[in-house]
Amino acid sequence: MRLLNTTLAAGVILAATLPVQAATNEDVEKSFYPYKTGVPTFEGLSAGLVIDQSNVDKFKDVLDPAMHEFISQDWTKITVGETTSFDLHPNYVQATRDGLGKVKLGEKSGEIEGFIAGRPFPEEPSMDDPRVGEKLAWNYKYGYNWGDNAAIYPFYWKYKDMNSGKLERTIKFNFHFLNYMHRVNQEPLPEISPNPSKLFRAIYVQALEPFDVKNTQLLIHRYENDLKRDSAWLYLGFQRRVRRLASGQVTDAFLGSDVMIEDFEGYNGRINDMEWTFKGAKNILVPFYNHNDLKLTEEHKESDGYQFVEMGDKGNCFPQITWQLRKVYELENKPKDSNHPISRRVHYIDAQTFTIPRTLTYDRKGDLWKSWQIGQAHPDHHLPKNKGTGVAIDDSFTMIDVQAMHCTTGQFKGQVDPALNPTNKFTVQNLRASGR
């Protein structure tokens, strides 16, 4: 019996590490160009339609549960936009083709083999694959979110009481992103050298206003080895010193907001920290739009004429944007750490871009706690420098704490511009130098 069990266990491990079916060029085409032969439809749904409290139940099947509830309670409404293709950069697509048949999962969660660049697993996810959720997580991790490097320059966060609409606090940031490895578009390719620590990616954040948080800075180093914990440092301007963040602090409220560091970009953590479960593919409304076609706010207007997304509806917690009916993958993650403050997240990952426009977060009791929305703007209808980059531009956000009736909103000026992201910006030495 022991021999039988050992043999069965070995078979399970072998099945988990082998691809269910080798991806093909046809899979790549379907993955990156899902709307080539037509866009999803739903009875009664068309561009220009406003979904509000009066008609929301007709469209329950194309709304995530939280959005359906918000509209039902008359907190907000949705204006439907035309479904459009967000084509990623051709170099990223070609890198995916070049990697066909070479990429597979390792024996452990958090291990991948044979990956160079592009989308690791472009095949349509299958429920028959016991590790399909993990593969989707890798597609997100190695996605083209912000490309090889970019900056949100500047970035306004606003803290609001949802019941009264009172604006409690505004913080002005700059955010910077840099991929050290798996680069496909901006020199050097495919890796920045030297890279002795084998970093995959780095994030640098600097608070500019108000005075009490000015020069507060955050630096995150994510290693290529997913089994190795991120390194993170915080520079507090009023203390004028750098301190290393403990791993548990990434789930604290970041500077008193409704957002955890682990929430950045949809999910900002290791694959190995979570159990990943694929719940299926579906067509739902998600916040994708053309920034330049919106009615934008006059507040914080930039010297070059750039305007930010307007906020409105209940508590001024909702970006005033249009939503597209798009194909998404519903992916659940559950923390392996029993001390984690949440029980699970449900991500609605856009099937074309592998960005995460919608995430619902549940508390330890299993009740809905937070609704996370990141608006995606088409790069060809944004700043001139973003045209042709193939980057779905993070452009607005709202994190709503439905239990506290509080929200944090974000307004972006996303710029795909290597000049804003030199490698020396992503060092501990820069924290000290910039904080003086």
C-alpha positions as CSV (number, residue, x, y, z in Angstrom):
1,M,0.0,0.0,0.0
2,R,2.9,2.4,0.9
3,L,4.4,1.7,-2.6
4,L,1.1,2.4,-4.3
5,N,0.6,5.7,-2.4
6,T,4.2,6.8,-3.3
7,T,3.6,5.9,-6.9
8,L,0.3,7.9,-7.0
9,A,1.9,10.9,-5.3
10,A,4.8,10.9,-7.8
11,G,2.2,10.8,-10.6
12,V,0.3,13.8,-9.2
13,I,3.6,15.8,-9.0
14,L,4.5,14.8,-12.5
15,A,1.1,15.8,-13.9
16,A,1.3,19.1,-12.1
17,T,4.7,20.0,-13.6
18,L,3.9,19.1,-17.2
19,P,1.7,21.3,-19.4
20,V,-1.8,20.0,-19.9
21,Q,-1.5,20.8,-23.6
22,A,1.3,22.6,-25.3
23,A,0.4,26.2,-26.3
24,T,0.4,27.0,-30.0
25,N,0.6,30.1,-32.1
26,E,-3.2,30.0,-32.4
27,D,-3.4,30.2,-28.6
28,V,-1.2,33.3,-28.7
29,E,-3.5,34.9,-31.3
30,K,-6.6,34.2,-29.2
31,S,-4.9,35.3,-26.0
32,F,-3.7,38.7,-27.3
33,Y,-6.4,39.5,-29.8
34,P,-9.6,38.1,-28.3
35,Y,-11.9,40.6,-30.1
36,K,-10.4,40.1,-33.6
37,T,-13.6,38.3,-34.8
38,G,-16.1,40.1,-32.7
39,V,-16.8,41.6,-29.3
40,P,-18.9,40.1,-26.5
41,T,-22.6,41.0,-26.4
42,F,-25.4,40.9,-23.9
43,E,-29.1,41.4,-24.5
44,G,-30.1,45.1,-24.2
45,L,-26.5,46.2,-23.6
46,S,-25.0,48.8,-25.9
47,A,-22.6,51.7,-25.9
48,G,-24.1,54.8,-24.3
49,L,-26.5,52.9,-22.0
50,V,-26.6,54.0,-18.4
51,I,-27.0,51.2,-15.9
52,D,-28.6,52.6,-12.7
53,Q,-30.9,51.6,-9.9
54,S,-33.9,51.3,-12.3
55,N,-32.5,48.7,-14.6
56,V,-29.5,47.1,-12.8
57,D,-31.2,43.7,-12.3
58,K,-31.4,43.2,-16.1
59,F,-27.6,43.3,-16.2
60,K,-26.8,41.4,-13.0
61,D,-25.0,38.7,-15.1
62,V,-22.5,41.1,-16.5
63,L,-21.7,42.9,-13.2
64,D,-19.4,41.7,-10.4
65,P,-21.4,41.2,-7.1
66,A,-20.1,44.4,-5.4
67,M,-20.8,46.6,-8.4
68,H,-24.3,45.2,-8.7
69,E,-24.9,46.0,-5.0
70,F,-23.5,49.5,-5.3
71,I,-25.8,50.3,-8.2
72,S,-28.8,48.7,-6.5
73,Q,-28.3,51.0,-3.5
74,D,-28.1,54.0,-5.8
75,W,-24.5,54.7,-4.8
76,T,-23.3,54.9,-8.4
77,K,-24.2,54.1,-12.0
78,I,-22.3,52.8,-15.0
79,T,-22.1,54.3,-18.5
80,V,-21.4,51.6,-21.0
81,G,-18.6,52.2,-23.5
82,E,-17.7,50.4,-26.8
83,T,-15.6,47.3,-26.3
84,T,-12.2,48.0,-27.9
85,S,-9.0,46.1,-28.3
86,F,-6.1,47.0,-26.0
87,D,-3.3,45.6,-28.1
88,L,-0.1,44.9,-26.1
89,H,3.3,45.8,-27.6
90,P,4.3,43.5,-30.6
91,N,7.6,42.8,-28.9
92,Y,5.8,41.3,-25.9
93,V,3.6,39.2,-28.2
94,Q,6.7,38.0,-30.1
95,A,8.5,37.1,-26.9
96,T,5.5,34.9,-26.0
97,R,5.8,33.2,-29.4
98,D,9.5,32.7,-28.8
99,G,8.8,31.0,-25.5
100,L,6.2,28.5,-26.7
101,G,6.9,25.0,-25.5
102,K,9.7,26.1,-23.2
103,V,7.9,27.3,-20.1
104,K,6.6,25.1,-17.3
105,L,5.9,25.3,-13.6
106,G,8.4,23.9,-11.1
107,E,7.6,21.3,-8.6
108,K,6.7,23.8,-5.9
109,S,4.3,26.7,-6.0
110,G,6.4,29.8,-6.8
111,E,8.7,28.0,-9.2
112,I,8.8,28.4,-12.9
113,E,11.3,27.0,-15.5
114,G,12.3,28.1,-19.0
115,F,10.8,31.5,-18.9
116,I,12.6,34.4,-20.7
117,A,9.9,37.0,-21.5
118,G,6.3,37.5,-22.7
119,R,3.2,35.7,-21.4
120,P,4.3,32.4,-19.8
121,F,1.1,30.5,-20.4
122,P,-0.9,31.9,-23.3
123,E,-3.2,28.9,-23.7
124,E,-6.8,29.2,-22.6
125,P,-7.1,28.1,-19.0
126,S,-8.6,24.7,-18.4
127,M,-10.4,23.5,-15.3
128,D,-8.8,20.1,-15.9
129,D,-5.4,21.6,-15.1
130,P,-4.8,21.2,-11.3
131,R,-2.4,24.2,-11.3
132,V,-4.3,26.5,-13.7
133,G,-4.8,29.2,-11.1
134,E,-1.1,29.4,-10.5
135,K,-0.4,29.7,-14.2
136,L,-2.8,32.7,-14.4
137,A,-1.0,34.3,-11.5
138,W,2.3,33.9,-13.3
139,N,0.7,35.5,-16.4
140,Y,-0.2,38.5,-14.2
141,K,3.2,38.7,-12.5
142,Y,5.0,38.7,-15.8
143,G,2.4,40.8,-17.6
144,Y,3.0,44.1,-19.5
145,N,1.5,46.3,-16.7
146,W,3.4,49.6,-17.1
147,G,5.7,47.9,-19.7
148,D,9.4,47.7,-18.9
149,N,9.2,50.9,-16.8
150,A,7.0,53.8,-16.3
151,A,5.9,56.4,-13.7
152,I,2.8,57.9,-12.3
153,Y,4.0,61.5,-12.1
154,P,2.1,62.9,-10.3
155,F,-0.5,60.7,-8.4
156,Y,-3.2,62.1,-6.2
157,W,-4.7,60.0,-3.3
158,K,-7.8,61.3,-1.5
159,Y,-9.3,59.9,1.7
160,K,-13.0,60.4,2.0
161,D,-15.9,59.7,4.4
162,M,-18.4,57.9,2.2
163,N,-21.5,58.9,4.1
164,S,-20.8,62.6,4.3
165,G,-18.6,63.0,1.3
166,K,-16.1,64.9,3.4
167,L,-12.6,65.1,2.0
168,E,-10.3,64.2,4.9
169,R,-6.9,64.3,3.3
170,T,-5.1,64.6,-0.1
171,I,-1.6,63.2,-0.7
172,K,0.4,63.9,-3.8
173,F,2.9,61.2,-4.8
174,N,5.2,60.1,-7.5
175,F,5.3,56.3,-8.2
176,H,8.0,54.7,-10.3
177,F,8.2,51.1,-11.7
178,L,11.2,49.4,-13.2
179,N,11.6,45.8,-14.6
180,Y,15.1,44.5,-14.2
181,M,14.4,41.3,-16.0
182,H,12.2,40.0,-18.8
183,R,12.3,43.3,-20.7
184,V,11.0,43.3,-24.2
185,N,10.9,46.9,-25.4
186,Q,13.3,49.4,-23.7
187,E,17.1,48.9,-23.7
188,P,18.9,47.1,-22.2
189,L,17.2,43.8,-23.3
190,P,16.3,41.4,-21.8
191,E,17.9,42.3,-18.5
192,I,19.5,45.3,-16.8
193,S,23.1,44.5,-16.0
194,P,24.7,44.3,-13.5
195,N,21.9,42.8,-11.4
196,P,23.8,41.0,-8.7
197,S,20.7,40.6,-6.4
198,K,18.7,39.0,-9.3
199,L,15.9,41.5,-9.0
200,F,12.8,41.1,-11.2
201,R,11.1,44.4,-10.4
202,A,11.3,47.5,-8.2
203,I,8.8,50.1,-7.1
204,Y,9.7,53.5,-5.7
205,V,7.2,55.8,-4.1
206,Q,7.8,59.4,-2.9
207,A,5.3,61.6,-1.1
208,L,5.4,65.2,-2.2
209,E,2.6,66.9,-0.3
210,P,1.3,67.7,2.3
211,F,4.2,68.9,4.6
212,D,3.7,66.2,7.3
213,V,4.4,63.3,4.9
214,K,6.7,65.2,2.5
215,N,9.7,63.0,1.4
216,T,8.2,59.8,2.9
217,Q,9.5,57.2,0.5
218,L,8.9,53.5,-0.1
219,L,11.2,51.1,-2.0
220,I,10.2,47.6,-2.9
221,H,12.6,45.0,-4.4
222,R,10.9,41.9,-5.9
223,Y,13.3,39.1,-6.6
224,E,13.3,36.8,-9.6
225,N,13.1,33.9,-7.2
226,D,9.5,34.0,-6.0
227,L,10.3,31.8,-3.0
228,K,12.5,34.7,-1.7
229,R,10.6,37.4,0.2
230,D,10.5,40.9,-1.1
231,S,12.8,43.5,0.4
232,A,11.1,46.8,1.4
233,W,12.3,50.0,3.0
234,L,10.5,53.0,4.3
235,Y,12.0,56.5,4.7
236,L,10.0,58.7,7.0
237,G,10.7,62.3,6.2
238,F,10.0,63.6,9.8
239,Q,12.4,61.0,11.2
240,R,15.0,61.3,8.4
241,R,15.9,57.7,8.6
242,V,15.5,54.5,6.5
243,R,13.9,51.5,8.2
244,R,13.4,48.0,6.7
245,L,9.7,46.9,6.6
246,A,8.8,43.6,8.1
247,S,6.9,41.3,5.8
248,G,3.7,41.7,7.8
249,Q,3.6,45.4,7.3
250,V,2.7,45.1,3.6
251,T,-0.9,44.3,4.8
252,D,-1.1,47.4,7.0
253,A,-3.0,50.5,5.8
254,F,-0.5,52.5,3.7
255,L,-0.2,56.0,5.2
256,G,-3.6,55.7,6.8
257,S,-5.4,54.9,3.5
258,D,-7.8,52.1,2.7
259,V,-5.0,50.5,0.5
260,M,-2.4,47.9,1.6
261,I,1.0,47.8,-0.1
262,E,-0.1,44.2,-1.0
263,D,-3.0,45.8,-3.0
264,F,-0.8,47.8,-5.4
265,E,-1.6,47.2,-9.0
266,G,-4.3,44.7,-8.1
267,Y,-2.0,42.3,-6.3
268,N,1.5,43.2,-5.1
269,G,2.9,40.0,-3.5
270,R,4.5,36.7,-4.2
271,I,2.8,33.9,-6.0
272,N,3.9,31.5,-3.3
273,D,2.1,33.5,-0.6
274,M,-1.3,32.5,-1.9
275,E,-3.4,29.5,-2.9
276,W,-4.7,30.3,-6.4
277,T,-8.0,28.9,-7.8
278,F,-9.4,29.6,-11.2
279,K,-13.2,30.1,-11.0
280,G,-13.9,30.4,-14.8
281,A,-14.0,32.8,-17.7
282,K,-16.9,35.2,-18.2
283,N,-17.8,38.5,-19.9
284,I,-18.5,41.3,-17.5
285,L,-18.3,45.1,-17.4
286,V,-14.9,46.4,-16.3
287,P,-13.5,49.9,-16.2
288,F,-11.7,50.3,-19.5
289,Y,-12.0,53.5,-21.5
290,N,-10.4,56.3,-23.5
291,H,-9.1,59.0,-21.1
292,N,-9.3,61.8,-23.6
293,D,-12.9,61.1,-24.4
294,L,-14.1,61.6,-20.8
295,K,-15.4,64.7,-19.1
296,L,-12.4,65.4,-16.9
297,T,-11.9,67.4,-13.7
298,E,-10.5,71.0,-13.7
299,E,-8.8,70.2,-10.4
300,H,-5.0,69.6,-10.3
301,K,-4.8,70.6,-14.0
302,E,-1.2,70.2,-15.2
303,S,0.9,72.8,-17.0
304,D,0.8,70.7,-20.2
305,G,-3.0,70.7,-20.2
306,Y,-3.3,67.2,-18.8
307,Q,-6.5,66.7,-16.8
308,F,-7.3,63.9,-14.3
309,V,-10.4,61.7,-14.1
310,E,-13.3,63.2,-12.2
311,M,-14.8,61.6,-9.1
312,G,-18.4,61.6,-8.2
313,D,-21.5,59.8,-6.9
314,K,-21.8,58.6,-3.3
315,G,-19.1,60.2,-1.2
316,N,-17.3,61.3,-4.4
317,C,-15.9,57.8,-4.3
318,F,-16.5,56.7,-7.9
319,P,-14.5,57.6,-11.0
320,Q,-16.6,59.1,-13.7
321,I,-15.6,56.8,-16.5
322,T,-17.1,54.4,-19.0
323,W,-17.0,50.6,-18.7
324,Q,-16.5,47.9,-21.4
325,L,-18.0,44.4,-21.6
326,R,-14.8,42.3,-21.8
327,K,-13.7,38.8,-21.2
328,V,-12.2,38.2,-17.8
329,Y,-10.8,35.3,-15.8
330,E,-12.1,35.0,-12.2
331,L,-9.2,34.1,-10.0
332,E,-9.4,33.6,-6.3
333,N,-6.4,33.8,-4.0
334,K,-6.3,32.7,-0.4
335,P,-3.4,33.6,2.0
336,K,-1.4,30.7,3.3
337,D,-0.6,32.7,6.4
338,S,-3.4,32.2,8.9
339,N,-2.5,35.7,10.4
340,H,-3.3,37.5,7.2
341,P,-6.1,40.1,7.7
342,I,-8.2,38.7,4.8
343,S,-9.7,35.4,4.0
344,R,-9.6,35.7,0.2
345,R,-9.5,38.0,-2.8
346,V,-11.5,37.5,-6.0
347,H,-9.7,39.1,-8.9
348,Y,-11.4,39.7,-12.2
349,I,-8.3,39.6,-14.6
350,D,-8.7,41.1,-18.0
351,A,-8.1,38.3,-20.5
352,Q,-6.3,40.4,-23.1
353,T,-4.1,42.6,-21.0
354,F,-3.8,40.5,-17.8
355,T,-4.2,43.7,-15.7
356,I,-6.6,43.5,-12.7
357,P,-9.3,46.1,-13.0
358,R,-11.6,44.7,-10.3
359,T,-10.8,42.9,-7.0
360,L,-13.2,42.0,-4.2
361,T,-11.6,41.5,-0.8
362,Y,-13.2,39.5,2.0
363,D,-12.5,39.7,5.7
364,R,-11.6,36.8,8.0
365,K,-15.3,36.0,8.6
366,G,-15.8,35.8,4.9
367,D,-17.8,39.0,4.5
368,L,-17.1,41.6,1.8
369,W,-14.6,44.1,3.1
370,K,-13.2,46.1,0.2
371,S,-14.0,46.8,-3.4
372,W,-10.8,47.6,-5.5
373,Q,-11.2,49.2,-8.9
374,I,-8.4,50.3,-11.2
375,G,-9.4,52.1,-14.3
376,Q,-7.5,51.2,-17.5
377,A,-7.0,53.9,-20.2
378,H,-6.1,53.1,-23.8
379,P,-2.5,54.4,-24.4
380,D,-3.5,55.8,-27.8
381,H,-6.1,58.1,-26.2
382,H,-4.0,59.5,-23.4
383,L,-0.7,61.5,-23.3
384,P,1.1,61.7,-26.6
385,K,4.2,59.9,-25.2
386,N,2.0,56.9,-24.3
387,K,0.7,56.3,-27.8
388,G,1.9,53.1,-29.4
389,T,3.4,51.8,-26.1
390,G,0.9,48.9,-25.8
391,V,0.5,49.6,-22.1
392,A,-3.0,49.7,-20.6
393,I,-2.5,52.8,-18.5
394,D,-3.6,52.7,-14.9
395,D,-5.6,55.9,-14.8
396,S,-8.0,56.0,-11.8
397,F,-8.8,54.0,-8.7
398,T,-11.2,53.7,-5.9
399,M,-10.7,51.4,-2.9
400,I,-14.0,51.3,-1.0
401,D,-14.2,49.9,2.6
402,V,-17.8,48.9,2.6
403,Q,-17.7,48.1,6.3
404,A,-16.2,51.4,7.4
405,M,-18.1,53.4,4.7
406,H,-14.8,55.0,3.7
407,C,-12.9,55.3,0.4
408,T,-9.5,56.2,-1.0
409,T,-9.5,57.4,-4.6
410,G,-6.6,57.8,-7.0
411,Q,-6.1,60.1,-10.0
412,F,-3.1,59.2,-12.2
413,K,-0.9,60.9,-14.7
414,G,0.7,57.7,-16.0
415,Q,3.8,58.2,-18.2
416,V,5.7,55.5,-20.1
417,D,9.0,57.3,-20.1
418,P,12.4,55.6,-19.3
419,A,13.9,59.0,-18.6
420,L,11.8,59.2,-15.4
421,N,13.1,55.8,-14.1
422,P,16.9,55.6,-13.9
423,T,18.2,52.6,-12.0
424,N,19.7,54.8,-9.3
425,K,16.2,55.9,-8.2
426,F,15.5,52.3,-7.1
427,T,18.2,52.1,-4.4
428,V,18.4,52.5,-0.6
429,Q,21.0,55.2,-1.2
430,N,18.5,57.2,-3.1
431,L,16.0,57.2,-0.2
432,R,18.6,58.9,1.9
433,A,19.7,61.3,-0.7
434,S,16.2,62.3,-1.8
435,G,15.1,62.7,1.9
436,R,17.6,65.4,2.7
